[in-house]
Amino acid sequence: MSLQKIFPFLIWLPLAKSTWKDDLIAGITGTVIVIPQAVAFAMIAGLPPIYGFYTAMITPIIAALFGSSYHLISGPTTTSSIVVFAAISKFVNPETEMEAFISLAILLSFMAGVIKLVMGLAKMGKLVNFVSNSVVIGFAAGAGILIGFKQLKYVFGIEVPMGSTFYEIVNYLIYHITQTNFYAFGVALGTLLIAFSIKKFIKKIARLYMLIAMVVGSVLAMLLGGNMHGIETVGNVPSHLPPFSIPDFNYENMRLLTSGAFTLALLGLVEAVSIARAVALHSHQKLDNNQEFIGQGLSNIVSSFFSSYASSGSFTRSGLNYQSGAKTPLSAIISAVGLMLVVLFFARFASFLPKPAMGGIILLVGYNLIDFDHIKKIVKSSKRELIVFSVTLFGTLFLELETALFSGILISLFFYLEKTSKPNIAEVGINKEGKFINIIRDETARECPQIKIIRIDDSIYFGAIEALSNYFAELYAKQEKKHVLIIANGINSIDLAGAEWLTNEVVKWQERGGGIYFVGLKLVSQEILIKGGFVDIIGADNFFKDKHTAISTIYTKLDKDDCENCDIKLFQECKQSSQNEL
């Protein structure tokens, strides 16, 4: 195993020598954005704000060093914070037993990390391949809208109740819109317009648009009177770095948290890889899901020794990171180190950052997460993909994030299984040019009265057996033809259930004096037939490499009386026989 496989940062580290300026700008921008988020997410998890900072300092560094995505930023997130609170609050009340709650949160992070790491080492990253692009695009669009609406309380300066759902936010804002703080609204709108204008019209400094807009928004807030007019700021930022401490590996506590750890791990992995894929749609980076699993696992394990709670990939910060011009994971490390420096030396200044300005920036980030081009393609190309996209999108807005993701995944899997359970069976004939062709594509194509030639274009597996069985039963009942030639180039695989059904079907046709034959069946598809001894029952001489050899062999088994009375004479053998008779 190469060092680059063990230490994936060796791949991108040389690139950072030429891109460090872009990564520096993106990292600094990320530092500014993560400050209020770290506070908010820690509160959602039921923890003191400082633990949000600890998690945002350590997790991104480990995930950047050992992950796969160049733009994914890990750390505290809404989803992971909600799951942490739900998993632990069943056993400990954070209001009365905060120390015990913190201890369990750190232990839960370690356990979830171990599960993620094991899944990565076991090469289970392929599971994420079953998450279709429509799910990712729907999730990204829903998250973008959700992120934007969650910032509206800062944009309008309206005190929306904490933890409100999308519907509750919309409803609350409609009924309380008259309470809008126009000073806060002015700061948010000004910041948003500055960011949009720089990105759209001033290309030379476009990569700095978020950072410049944040500075301008902060100055604008001060000019408008700041706190005097209700322009809320980040507030007190504690100046402590995360202390080293070993999680409390209490067996009873680990037993209680096992279910929550699995939920947190599975959800965190799907969320992180979905975010990485959503960004990769724009960056065109090739991802390694197994490596991403390993990176997420190690980041949770290592950070748990530095008083951090469970984390995952962040949609907001990852989108911001890419849009700010990041080129390598160095930006994530710079962002984390920047947060450490802010906490140590500039905590007092960071506390003056206006939330409306950050709200304006995050509104733009949320908008940019909506991939309008791909959405248009989904709407035009496939009703099934549109359903998958819509379920994921609206699920993200109105349900829990994990429910939305899993709903989209399950529906996309359902459509996939439904499609593959009805394999395409093309009935093949020979046209006037002597070519084998689907009879519905060429009206000159004719079929042999004694041989049915079909082409199966999908795998023969347990889910497809019913449809295949029905087709062959109907064909068998007609008693018109005793021989079936299957053009098998399109059969990619055959499972055990498919092999058993196929063997029984062949035996049934052979007992009637006919047979089923295969041409062009791939070696990989024959593997289970050979290993399972099914070829011995079917007969190795019923498998052919080309159509003409197959026809020549089957022709010798045809009823010659029927051949004499046939006026179609499709095959060369038929024509030669007629000439010989003459």
TAZIPE-V665809 format. One record per residue. N is the residue number from 1. PSI is psi in radians with two decimals (none if undefined). D_FIRST is the distance of its C-alpha to the first C-alpha in Angstrom with 2 decimals. Layout:
n = {N & N}
psi = {PSI & PSI}
d_first = {D_FIRST & D_FIRST}
This chain:
n = {1 & 2 & 3 & 4 & 5 & 6 & 7 & 8 & 9 & 10 & 11 & 12 & 13 & 14 & 15 & 16 & 17 & 18 & 19 & 20 & 21 & 22 & 23 & 24 & 25 & 26 & 27 & 28 & 29 & 30 & 31 & 32 & 33 & 34 & 35 & 36 & 37 & 38 & 39 & 40 & 41 & 42 & 43 & 44 & 45 & 46 & 47 & 48 & 49 & 50 & 51 & 52 & 53 & 54 & 55 & 56 & 57 & 58 & 59 & 60 & 61 & 62 & 63 & 64 & 65 & 66 & 67 & 68 & 69 & 70 & 71 & 72 & 73 & 74 & 75 & 76 & 77 & 78 & 79 & 80 & 81 & 82 & 83 & 84 & 85 & 86 & 87 & 88 & 89 & 90 & 91 & 92 & 93 & 94 & 95 & 96 & 97 & 98 & 99 & 100 & 101 & 102 & 103 & 104 & 105 & 106 & 107 & 108 & 109 & 110 & 111 & 112 & 113 & 114 & 115 & 116 & 117 & 118 & 119 & 120 & 121 & 122 & 123 & 124 & 125 & 126 & 127 & 128 & 129 & 130 & 131 & 132 & 133 & 134 & 135 & 136 & 137 & 138 & 139 & 140 & 141 & 142 & 143 & 144 & 145 & 146 & 147 & 148 & 149 & 150 & 151 & 152 & 153 & 154 & 155 & 156 & 157 & 158 & 159 & 160 & 161 & 162 & 163 & 164 & 165 & 166 & 167 & 168 & 169 & 170 & 171 & 172 & 173 & 174 & 175 & 176 & 177 & 178 & 179 & 180 & 181 & 182 & 183 & 184 & 185 & 186 & 187 & 188 & 189 & 190 & 191 & 192 & 193 & 194 & 195 & 196 & 197 & 198 & 199 & 200 & 201 & 202 & 203 & 204 & 205 & 206 & 207 & 208 & 209 & 210 & 211 & 212 & 213 & 214 & 215 & 216 & 217 & 218 & 219 & 220 & 221 & 222 & 223 & 224 & 225 & 226 & 227 & 228 & 229 & 230 & 231 & 232 & 233 & 234 & 235 & 236 & 237 & 238 & 239 & 240 & 241 & 242 & 243 & 244 & 245 & 246 & 247 & 248 & 249 & 250 & 251 & 252 & 253 & 254 & 255 & 256 & 257 & 258 & 259 & 260 & 261 & 262 & 263 & 264 & 265 & 266 & 267 & 268 & 269 & 270 & 271 & 272 & 273 & 274 & 275 & 276 & 277 & 278 & 279 & 280 & 281 & 282 & 283 & 284 & 285 & 286 & 287 & 288 & 289 & 290 & 291 & 292 & 293 & 294 & 295 & 296 & 297 & 298 & 299 & 300 & 301 & 302 & 303 & 304 & 305 & 306 & 307 & 308 & 309 & 310 & 311 & 312 & 313 & 314 & 315 & 316 & 317 & 318 & 319 & 320 & 321 & 322 & 323 & 324 & 325 & 326 & 327 & 328 & 329 & 330 & 331 & 332 & 333 & 334 & 335 & 336 & 337 & 338 & 339 & 340 & 341 & 342 & 343 & 344 & 345 & 346 & 347 & 348 & 349 & 350 & 351 & 352 & 353 & 354 & 355 & 356 & 357 & 358 & 359 & 360 & 361 & 362 & 363 & 364 & 365 & 366 & 367 & 368 & 369 & 370 & 371 & 372 & 373 & 374 & 375 & 376 & 377 & 378 & 379 & 380 & 381 & 382 & 383 & 384 & 385 & 386 & 387 & 388 & 389 & 390 & 391 & 392 & 393 & 394 & 395 & 396 & 397 & 398 & 399 & 400 & 401 & 402 & 403 & 404 & 405 & 406 & 407 & 408 & 409 & 410 & 411 & 412 & 413 & 414 & 415 & 416 & 417 & 418 & 419 & 420 & 421 & 422 & 423 & 424 & 425 & 426 & 427 & 428 & 429 & 430 & 431 & 432 & 433 & 434 & 435 & 436 & 437 & 438 & 439 & 440 & 441 & 442 & 443 & 444 & 445 & 446 & 447 & 448 & 449 & 450 & 451 & 452 & 453 & 454 & 455 & 456 & 457 & 458 & 459 & 460 & 461 & 462 & 463 & 464 & 465 & 466 & 467 & 468 & 469 & 470 & 471 & 472 & 473 & 474 & 475 & 476 & 477 & 478 & 479 & 480 & 481 & 482 & 483 & 484 & 485 & 486 & 487 & 488 & 489 & 490 & 491 & 492 & 493 & 494 & 495 & 496 & 497 & 498 & 499 & 500 & 501 & 502 & 503 & 504 & 505 & 506 & 507 & 508 & 509 & 510 & 511 & 512 & 513 & 514 & 515 & 516 & 517 & 518 & 519 & 520 & 521 & 522 & 523 & 524 & 525 & 526 & 527 & 528 & 529 & 530 & 531 & 532 & 533 & 534 & 535 & 536 & 537 & 538 & 539 & 540 & 541 & 542 & 543 & 544 & 545 & 546 & 547 & 548 & 549 & 550 & 551 & 552 & 553 & 554 & 555 & 556 & 557 & 558 & 559 & 560 & 561 & 562 & 563 & 564 & 565 & 566 & 567 & 568 & 569 & 570 & 571 & 572 & 573 & 574 & 575 & 576 & 577 & 578 & 579 & 580 & 581 & 582}
psi = {2.29 & 2.76 & -0.58 & -0.51 & -0.67 & -0.71 & 1.44 & -0.31 & -0.28 & -0.33 & -0.83 & -0.28 & -0.75 & -0.55 & -0.55 & -0.33 & -0.55 & -0.17 & 0.14 & -0.50 & -0.77 & -0.75 & -0.59 & -0.79 & -0.81 & -0.69 & -0.75 & -0.73 & -0.74 & -0.62 & -0.76 & -0.75 & -0.60 & -0.36 & -0.97 & -0.55 & -0.74 & -0.70 & -0.84 & -0.78 & -0.66 & -0.69 & -0.67 & -0.64 & -0.09 & 0.28 & 2.77 & 2.61 & -0.57 & -0.50 & -0.41 & -0.68 & -0.76 & -0.82 & -0.65 & -0.23 & -0.74 & -0.83 & -0.84 & -0.57 & -0.86 & -0.76 & -0.64 & -0.67 & -0.61 & 0.02 & -3.02 & -0.70 & 2.43 & -0.21 & -0.22 & 2.25 & 2.11 & 2.84 & -2.86 & 2.40 & 2.90 & -0.85 & -0.90 & -0.64 & -0.72 & -0.77 & -0.70 & -0.84 & -0.78 & -0.67 & -0.59 & -0.60 & -0.28 & -0.40 & -0.51 & 2.36 & 2.03 & -0.41 & -0.51 & -0.33 & 1.03 & -0.72 & -0.74 & -0.66 & -0.78 & -0.76 & -0.76 & -0.62 & -0.71 & -0.73 & -0.71 & -0.67 & -0.77 & -0.81 & -0.78 & -0.66 & -0.72 & -0.75 & -0.78 & -0.77 & -0.78 & -0.73 & -0.65 & -0.78 & -0.50 & 0.15 & 0.71 & 0.18 & -0.36 & -0.37 & -0.56 & -0.32 & -0.32 & -0.03 & 1.88 & 2.81 & -0.55 & -0.61 & -0.80 & -0.79 & -0.71 & -0.72 & -0.75 & -0.78 & -0.78 & -0.75 & -0.68 & -0.78 & -0.77 & -0.78 & -0.79 & -0.82 & -0.54 & -0.31 & -0.17 & -0.46 & -0.56 & -0.62 & -0.77 & -0.16 & 0.53 & 2.32 & 1.43 & 2.32 & 2.41 & 2.45 & 0.20 & 2.53 & 3.02 & -0.84 & -0.74 & -0.63 & -0.85 & -0.82 & -0.76 & -0.74 & -0.65 & -0.77 & -0.27 & 0.33 & -0.45 & -0.24 & 0.17 & 2.31 & 1.83 & -0.31 & -0.84 & -0.74 & -0.69 & -0.73 & -0.81 & -0.82 & -0.73 & -0.77 & -0.76 & -0.78 & -0.70 & -0.80 & -0.79 & -0.75 & -0.77 & -0.79 & -0.65 & -0.69 & -0.35 & 1.40 & -0.54 & -0.55 & 0.36 & -0.63 & -0.27 & 0.12 & -0.66 & -0.77 & -0.79 & -0.75 & -0.65 & -0.72 & -0.80 & -0.72 & -0.66 & -0.73 & -0.74 & -0.70 & -0.72 & -0.71 & -0.53 & 0.00 & -0.10 & -2.20 & -0.42 & -0.52 & 0.44 & 0.38 & 1.82 & 2.43 & 3.06 & -0.62 & -2.91 & 2.21 & 1.97 & 2.56 & 1.19 & 2.42 & 2.71 & 2.20 & 2.62 & 2.26 & 2.47 & 2.27 & 2.64 & 1.69 & 1.20 & 2.18 & -0.76 & -0.74 & -0.67 & -0.66 & -0.73 & -0.58 & -0.02 & -0.85 & -0.81 & -0.61 & -0.73 & -0.76 & -0.80 & -0.72 & -0.87 & -0.80 & -0.75 & -0.69 & -0.81 & -0.73 & -0.85 & -0.82 & -0.61 & -0.72 & -0.78 & -0.71 & -0.67 & -0.72 & -0.65 & -0.40 & -0.50 & -0.69 & -0.30 & 0.49 & 2.46 & 2.18 & 2.68 & 1.76 & -0.66 & -0.73 & -0.60 & -0.68 & -0.80 & -0.78 & -0.75 & -0.69 & -0.85 & -0.65 & -0.68 & -0.68 & -0.92 & -0.77 & -0.44 & -0.37 & -0.03 & 0.72 & 0.62 & 2.64 & 3.05 & 2.51 & 3.06 & -2.92 & 2.51 & 2.19 & -0.84 & -0.92 & -0.57 & -0.78 & -0.75 & -0.71 & -0.81 & -0.78 & -0.38 & -0.03 & 0.25 & 2.48 & -0.52 & 2.96 & -0.10 & -0.54 & -0.65 & -0.69 & -0.74 & -0.72 & -0.76 & -0.77 & -0.66 & -0.69 & -0.66 & -0.77 & -0.70 & -0.80 & -0.66 & -0.77 & -0.40 & 0.38 & -0.66 & -0.68 & -0.67 & -0.49 & -0.25 & -0.01 & 2.20 & 2.28 & -0.61 & -0.64 & -0.77 & -0.60 & -0.71 & -0.74 & -0.80 & -0.50 & -0.77 & -0.67 & -0.78 & -0.73 & -0.72 & -0.29 & -0.26 & 1.93 & 1.52 & -0.62 & -0.83 & -0.61 & -0.73 & -0.71 & -0.70 & -0.80 & -0.71 & -0.55 & -0.62 & 2.21 & -0.63 & -0.79 & -0.59 & -0.69 & -0.80 & -0.81 & -0.81 & -0.75 & -0.76 & -0.76 & -0.96 & -0.49 & -0.70 & -0.62 & -0.67 & -0.18 & -3.12 & 2.63 & -0.73 & -0.63 & -0.72 & -0.83 & -0.89 & -0.56 & -0.80 & -0.73 & -0.80 & -0.72 & -0.70 & -0.66 & -0.67 & -0.81 & -0.65 & -0.82 & -0.66 & -0.71 & -0.82 & -0.31 & -0.15 & 1.27 & 2.53 & 2.15 & 1.92 & 2.28 & 2.17 & 2.45 & -3.01 & 2.21 & -3.10 & -0.30 & 0.00 & 0.31 & 2.51 & 2.20 & 2.64 & 2.20 & -0.38 & -0.17 & -0.25 & 1.98 & -0.26 & -0.15 & 2.35 & 2.70 & 2.60 & 2.37 & -0.37 & -0.29 & 2.19 & 2.07 & 2.14 & 2.78 & 2.17 & 2.18 & 0.04 & 3.02 & 2.62 & 1.72 & 3.10 & -0.63 & -0.38 & -0.12 & -0.73 & -0.84 & -0.75 & -0.73 & -0.72 & -0.72 & -0.85 & -0.58 & -0.73 & -0.71 & -0.69 & -0.68 & -0.47 & -0.45 & 0.48 & -0.60 & 2.43 & -0.23 & 2.36 & 2.15 & 2.09 & 2.04 & 1.91 & 0.27 & -0.54 & 0.02 & 1.87 & -0.49 & 2.73 & 2.16 & -3.11 & -0.78 & -0.69 & -0.69 & -0.72 & -0.77 & -0.78 & -0.75 & -0.79 & -0.67 & -0.74 & -0.79 & -0.72 & -0.77 & -0.60 & -0.65 & -0.40 & 0.05 & 0.15 & -2.44 & 2.88 & 2.33 & 2.73 & 2.38 & 2.29 & 0.33 & 2.20 & 2.62 & -0.66 & -0.51 & -0.41 & -0.22 & -0.88 & -0.50 & -0.66 & -0.88 & -0.59 & -0.01 & 0.20 & -0.53 & -0.61 & -0.61 & -0.76 & -0.70 & 2.01 & -0.45 & 0.02 & 0.11 & 2.24 & 2.70 & -0.51 & 2.80 & -0.71 & -0.67 & -0.71 & -0.80 & -0.74 & -0.71 & -0.81 & -0.59 & -0.61 & -0.29 & -0.03 & 2.78 & 1.97 & -0.45 & -0.75 & -0.63 & -0.69 & -0.62 & -0.05 & 2.29 & 0.12 & -0.81 & 1.08 & -0.75 & 2.78 & -0.62 & -0.64 & -0.77 & -0.69 & -0.68 & -0.71 & -0.70 & -0.66 & -0.66 & -0.61 & none}
d_first = {0.00 & 3.82 & 6.70 & 8.40 & 6.63 & 7.52 & 10.63 & 11.95 & 15.11 & 13.82 & 14.39 & 17.99 & 19.08 & 20.16 & 22.14 & 24.00 & 25.75 & 27.90 & 28.21 & 28.86 & 32.54 & 31.97 & 29.55 & 32.13 & 34.89 & 32.96 & 31.87 & 35.46 & 36.76 & 34.34 & 35.55 & 39.10 & 38.49 & 36.50 & 39.34 & 41.75 & 39.08 & 37.62 & 41.15 & 41.96 & 38.83 & 39.21 & 42.79 & 41.82 & 39.50 & 42.50 & 41.08 & 42.60 & 41.62 & 39.73 & 36.94 & 36.38 & 35.86 & 33.49 & 31.31 & 31.55 & 30.52 & 27.38 & 25.82 & 25.47 & 23.59 & 20.79 & 20.66 & 20.60 & 17.72 & 15.39 & 17.07 & 16.98 & 20.66 & 22.13 & 25.51 & 25.30 & 27.08 & 26.73 & 29.42 & 32.62 & 33.86 & 36.96 & 35.29 & 33.23 & 36.35 & 38.56 & 36.33 & 36.05 & 39.83 & 40.47 & 38.14 & 39.60 & 43.21 & 43.91 & 43.72 & 44.55 & 46.98 & 45.63 & 49.22 & 50.24 & 47.03 & 44.87 & 43.08 & 42.09 & 41.06 & 38.78 & 37.22 & 36.50 & 35.11 & 32.54 & 31.67 & 31.40 & 28.88 & 26.66 & 27.07 & 26.41 & 23.24 & 21.93 & 22.81 & 21.07 & 17.82 & 18.00 & 18.78 & 15.78 & 13.34 & 15.51 & 14.99 & 18.70 & 18.70 & 20.29 & 23.39 & 24.11 & 24.46 & 27.74 & 29.07 & 31.03 & 31.68 & 35.26 & 34.22 & 32.18 & 35.08 & 37.63 & 35.80 & 35.41 & 39.09 & 40.27 & 38.31 & 39.70 & 43.23 & 42.77 & 41.41 & 44.35 & 46.96 & 45.70 & 46.45 & 49.99 & 51.37 & 50.52 & 51.66 & 55.05 & 55.32 & 56.08 & 55.06 & 53.23 & 52.62 & 49.12 & 46.81 & 48.90 & 47.53 & 47.67 & 51.02 & 52.39 & 51.45 & 53.21 & 56.18 & 56.54 & 56.41 & 59.02 & 61.44 & 60.89 & 60.50 & 63.83 & 62.25 & 60.01 & 59.71 & 60.32 & 59.17 & 55.69 & 55.82 & 56.76 & 53.82 & 51.36 & 52.97 & 53.20 & 49.52 & 48.55 & 50.84 & 49.63 & 45.95 & 46.82 & 49.09 & 46.65 & 43.83 & 46.26 & 48.53 & 47.15 & 44.01 & 43.65 & 42.95 & 41.70 & 38.33 & 40.38 & 42.55 & 41.45 & 41.59 & 44.97 & 46.32 & 45.41 & 47.24 & 50.21 & 50.31 & 50.41 & 53.25 & 55.07 & 54.89 & 56.44 & 59.16 & 60.02 & 60.51 & 57.21 & 57.81 & 61.54 & 61.18 & 58.53 & 55.47 & 52.85 & 50.21 & 46.94 & 48.89 & 47.92 & 44.32 & 43.55 & 42.18 & 39.63 & 35.91 & 33.93 & 34.41 & 31.75 & 32.63 & 30.99 & 31.60 & 34.24 & 32.41 & 35.59 & 35.18 & 38.16 & 37.06 & 33.59 & 35.36 & 37.60 & 34.85 & 32.50 & 34.05 & 34.02 & 30.37 & 29.34 & 31.68 & 30.41 & 26.73 & 27.36 & 29.78 & 27.69 & 24.66 & 26.96 & 28.79 & 25.85 & 24.17 & 27.69 & 28.44 & 25.24 & 26.15 & 29.76 & 28.90 & 26.47 & 29.49 & 30.96 & 28.04 & 26.45 & 22.93 & 20.28 & 18.98 & 15.96 & 17.86 & 15.12 & 13.92 & 17.65 & 18.16 & 15.64 & 17.37 & 20.75 & 20.06 & 18.96 & 21.89 & 24.32 & 23.15 & 23.19 & 26.37 & 28.15 & 28.21 & 30.08 & 32.85 & 31.45 & 32.02 & 29.93 & 28.91 & 27.54 & 27.55 & 30.95 & 32.68 & 35.16 & 32.92 & 30.18 & 32.94 & 34.58 & 31.40 & 30.94 & 34.68 & 34.90 & 32.72 & 29.31 & 26.60 & 23.51 & 22.69 & 24.38 & 27.59 & 26.68 & 26.04 & 29.30 & 31.11 & 30.12 & 30.99 & 34.14 & 35.13 & 34.80 & 37.06 & 39.48 & 39.77 & 40.27 & 42.59 & 43.78 & 44.20 & 47.94 & 47.56 & 44.93 & 47.39 & 49.70 & 47.39 & 49.45 & 48.00 & 49.95 & 48.21 & 44.78 & 46.10 & 47.06 & 43.63 & 41.87 & 44.37 & 43.13 & 39.46 & 40.41 & 42.26 & 39.35 & 37.16 & 39.55 & 38.30 & 41.71 & 40.57 & 38.25 & 40.92 & 43.50 & 41.31 & 40.88 & 44.65 & 45.51 & 43.02 & 42.73 & 44.84 & 42.09 & 39.62 & 42.54 & 43.08 & 39.42 & 39.56 & 42.95 & 42.07 & 39.02 & 41.04 & 44.09 & 42.12 & 40.39 & 43.85 & 45.77 & 43.39 & 40.63 & 37.44 & 35.46 & 38.33 & 38.32 & 34.62 & 34.67 & 37.98 & 36.62 & 33.55 & 35.80 & 38.32 & 35.80 & 34.37 & 37.99 & 38.80 & 35.73 & 36.65 & 40.28 & 39.52 & 37.34 & 39.91 & 42.42 & 40.85 & 42.62 & 44.83 & 46.47 & 49.52 & 49.47 & 52.44 & 53.29 & 55.01 & 57.75 & 55.21 & 53.70 & 50.39 & 48.74 & 48.84 & 49.05 & 52.81 & 52.98 & 51.75 & 54.36 & 57.90 & 58.52 & 55.83 & 57.42 & 56.24 & 57.15 & 59.58 & 57.76 & 54.05 & 52.19 & 49.20 & 46.75 & 43.34 & 40.97 & 38.54 & 36.44 & 34.44 & 36.52 & 35.44 & 37.38 & 38.40 & 39.90 & 41.83 & 45.00 & 45.46 & 44.75 & 47.01 & 49.81 & 49.65 & 49.81 & 52.53 & 54.64 & 54.11 & 55.00 & 58.11 & 59.53 & 59.83 & 60.05 & 57.11 & 55.70 & 52.63 & 49.60 & 47.06 & 43.85 & 42.02 & 38.52 & 36.31 & 35.91 & 34.80 & 31.06 & 30.76 & 33.01 & 32.51 & 34.32 & 37.36 & 37.60 & 37.43 & 40.18 & 42.39 & 41.96 & 42.89 & 45.93 & 47.03 & 46.81 & 48.83 & 51.42 & 52.00 & 52.13 & 54.76 & 56.88 & 56.81 & 54.20 & 50.45 & 47.29 & 45.17 & 41.81 & 40.90 & 37.55 & 35.58 & 31.84 & 29.94 & 27.63 & 30.89 & 32.33 & 29.53 & 31.18 & 34.57 & 33.57 & 31.69 & 34.45 & 37.22 & 38.76 & 38.95 & 41.27 & 43.64 & 43.51 & 43.81 & 41.32 & 44.15 & 44.21 & 40.93 & 41.36 & 39.32 & 42.06 & 45.11 & 47.79 & 46.82 & 46.78 & 50.23 & 51.68 & 50.68 & 51.86 & 55.08 & 56.18 & 56.12 & 58.28 & 61.89 & 63.84 & 66.98 & 65.14 & 63.73 & 67.29 & 68.49 & 65.51 & 66.37 & 62.88 & 61.45 & 57.94 & 56.09 & 56.76 & 57.54 & 60.26 & 61.90 & 61.80 & 63.41 & 66.20 & 66.86 & 67.04 & 69.59 & 71.67}
